[in-house]
Amino acid sequence: MVLLVFFSILVCRAGDTLSTGKRNNGWFDLKDKYHEKRAYLYWGYNRDYYLKSDISIHGPGYNFTIYNVSALDKQSPFSAKVYFGLNTLSIPQYNYRAGFYIKNNIHISFGLDHMKYVVVQNQTVKMNGVIDSTVSTQYAGNYANKNVTLTPDFIRLQHTNGLNVLTLDAGWLMPIYHTQKDIIHIGWNFGAGGCFVITRTEFHFMNVFYYNPFHFSGIAFPVYTGPRIDFWKCIFIAAEVKTGEVFLPWAPAENTPTSGIHQNITYLEYYIVGGLSFPVDKKSYPMIKRKKRPLNQ
């Protein structure tokens, strides 16, 4: 992995060797073209916080809603072997994104936030609905704003592999400061986007375990902001805070057409990422041979 990063830095620096010129230190230069016609890639990790939400669950013999349900994320404890190993770096909650700067520090990007959503066990919530005796004799009955405890033998619900939010975003990176020769460039990013959500839902119901396959479960609309620092016009780090709304009308329960989970999730996320930035126009790579046009005869 270290060799891969080193090779990538050499490539992007090769493209910048002739284009980097000396200029004075600058503050809040909104006409700065530092990022123009450049692409970027990043990878990093996140933590997530969820507001309480209402969850509707239906299937053969049951149809009910539980209210004000608390949930947590499930980030892996830090370990260099896990977070930086090629075979394990996708186990924690991660983020990746690829983007392109158009002009005036406006950029578009596509990427994924891999979050994990775990309903807190043994909490007491209100419940409305019905459970038939063919499903459970213990929990059978009509529920009208009744208190229930989410014990493991009753309900366990997780989107742990995960709550995958894929978005097409548009953003603006406000220039704050740059040094001479652009060795350091500091900006503040603002962005928003939307697209779809892929879940892999674990649903335990009445001591029966359903591990559903990856499923298109809904849509999401996030907004975010945070600082970004570029070094040598090549590598960068960023730390951003994101909030958004996830709509899940089609999350699976028993992986059958007659069952499902409906839920809206409001979340707050923060993440730290590291990435590479490189020019994409051929003029920045004089070592690339161009085809000569034949002379007109």
N, C-alpha and C positions, 0 to 999 in steps of 0.2 A: 504493500500500500504506500509506503514511504517513497519507493522508486516511482510509482505511478504519479504521485503528487509532484515529485522533483522533475519528471519529464514534462508534465503539464506546465510547470512554471517556466521551463526553458522555452517551450513553444510560444507561450504568450509574451514572454520577454523578447523573443526574436521579432515578434510583430511590432513591438513598441520601441525597438532600439533607435530607429531613425526618426520616429515621430515625436519623441519626447524632447521638448525644448525647455530652456530655462525661463522662468517667469517669476515675478515677485510674489511674496506671500500675499494671500488674499482672504478677505472675509466676506461672506454672503454675496458672492458674485453669481447672481442669478442667470447671467449669460454664459456661465462657464460651460465649455463643451468637452469637459474631461471624459465623460462617459459616452459621448455620441458615437454611434455605429460600433458599439461594443456589446458583446454577449457575456453572460455570466452563468455559472453553475454553483449551487451550494448544497451542503448537507449539514444537518445539526440535530439537536434533540430538544424536546419540549416537556413542559409540565402543564397540567390542565385542571381547571376548577369548573364545576357545574352547578347551576342553580337547580333548586328542586323542580321536578317536573311531574306531570300526570302521565300515566302509562296505561293505555287500553290494550287488553289482551283477549283474543278470541280464538276459539277452536271448537272441535266436536265436543259438545256438552258443557261448554263454559264461554262466558262473555262478561267481562268485568273491567272496571277501571280502578286503579289505585292512585291516590292523590298525594301531591307534595312529597315525592320520593327523592331521597338523598342518594347521591352517587359520588364516587371518587375516581381518579385516574389510577394507573398502575404502572408507574415508571420503575424500571429495573435499577437496583442499587448500582452505584458506579463501580465499574471494574475496567481497567485498561484493556484487559483481554476481551471483554464483551463489547465495549464501545468502539474499539479500534481494530477488532479482528474482522477480516473480510467475510468470514462465515457467520459472524454473530452480531455485526453492527446494526442489523435490522430487527433485533429482538427488542430493544428498548423503544420508547415512543420517539419517533424520528420525523424529520422534515427534509424534503428535498425539493429543489425548484430550478428551472432553467428559464432565462429571460433574455430580452434584447432591448437595448435603448434605441429609441427612434430619434428624437431630438429634444432639446430643451429639458434634458434630464427626465423625460417621460419614458417609461418602460412598460412592456407587457411581458407576462410570464405565465408558465403553467407548471404546477407542482402538486405535491401531496403532503398533507399533514396526517401522519399515522398516530391517532390518539387511541386511548383505551378508556372504556366507560364501564364501571363496576357498581351495580346497585349495592348499597350498604346493607349487610345482612343483619337480621334480628331487629330492624327498626319497626316501629309501630306507625301505621298509616291508616287513613280512611279508605273505605272500599265500597263501591256500588256495583251491583251486577248479580249474576247467578252462576252457580256451579252445580251441575247435575250429580245425582248420586252414582251414576255410572262412571263418573270420573273419580270421585272420592266420597266415601261415606263420612269421613272425618270433617271435610270442609264443605260438604253439600249444603245448599241453602240459597236463599235470596238475601242479598246484602244491600242495606240502605243506609249509607253513611256510617257504616260499622267499623270499629277499630279492629285491625288485623295485624299480626306480627309476621314479618317476612322471614320465617324460619327456613333452613335449608331443605326441609322435607316438603315445604309448600312452594316457594318461588325463589329461584336464583336466576338473575339476569345479568349478562355481561356482553358488551361489544368489545372484546379484548384482542381480536386479531383482524381487524379492530374496528374502530370508528374512523374509517378512512375518508378524509375530505379531499377531493380533487377539485382544484379551482383554476379557472382562467382569470388572471388578475391584471389590473392596470394600476400603475403607481407613478409617483413623482418623488425624485430624490432631491431635496433642497440642499444646495451647496452651503456649507458652513465655513470651512476653512481649508486652505491648501498651502503646502510649503513650496519652496523653490524646487524646480525640477519634478514637482508632483510626487515626491517621495511619500508624503502622507496626504491623504485627502479625506476630510471628514464631512459627512452629510447626514441628513435626517430624512428617513423614508416615510411616505404616506401611501397607503394602498387600499384597494378594495377589490372584491371579486365575487365569483359565484360559479357553481357548477353542480356536480353530483356527489353522492355519498355511497360508498361501498362498505357494507358491514359483513362481519363474520360473527354471528350471534350465538352465544351459548345460552340455552334456555333450559333450566331445570324446573320441572313442574310435577308435583305429586310424586317425587322420587324417580321421575323418568328424565333422562338426560338427552337433549337434542342439540347436537353440534352441527349447526347449519353451514352450508357452503357459502362462499363469497356471493353476495347478493346486492343488486342495485336497489337500495332501500329508500332513497330520497334525495333532497337537494340541500345546499347550504349557501349562506351569504355572509362572509366575514369582512371585517375592516381591521386595519392594523397600522402601527406606527412604531418607529424606533430608530436608533442611530446605526450608522454604518461607517466603518473606517477602512479605507483602502491603503495598501502599502505597495510602493513601486509600480503602481498602475497595473497590478497583476493579481495579488491576493487580497482578501478582505475578510473581516469579521463583522457580524451584525447581531444585535440583540433587539428583539421586537416584542411588542405586546399586541395580542390579537383578541378580538371578541367577535362573536357571530351567533347566528341562529341556525340550527340544524333541524330540518323537517323530515321525519321518518314515517311516512304513511304506509310503507311497504316492507318493513323489517319482518323477517320470517320468525315463526314460533316453532312449529313442528315440521317445517319444510314441506307443507302441503298447501294447495290452493284455498282450503277452507279454514286456515289458521293464519294468524298474523299478529304483529305488534305495531301499534300506532303511538308515536311519541314525538314531541318537540323538545329540543335541548338547547338551552342558552349556555354558552361556555365562555370562559376567559382563559387564554393560553399565553404563555411566554416561552420564548425559545432563543437559543444561541446557536448560530451557524457559522461555518467557515466556508469560503468559496474561492473560485478562480474567476478572473475577468480577462477578456482577451478581445482584440479587434477582429472584425469579421469582413472588412473590405480588403480586397486583394492588394491595394496600394500599400498596405502596411506590411506585406510580405514580399519584398523584392526578390527573394530567392526562388519564388514560384515562377516558373517559365510560362510566358504567355505565347499563344500562337501568333505568328507574324502574319499580318494580312498581305495577300499578294498585291504587288503594284499593278495599277491600272495600265493596260497596254494600249 
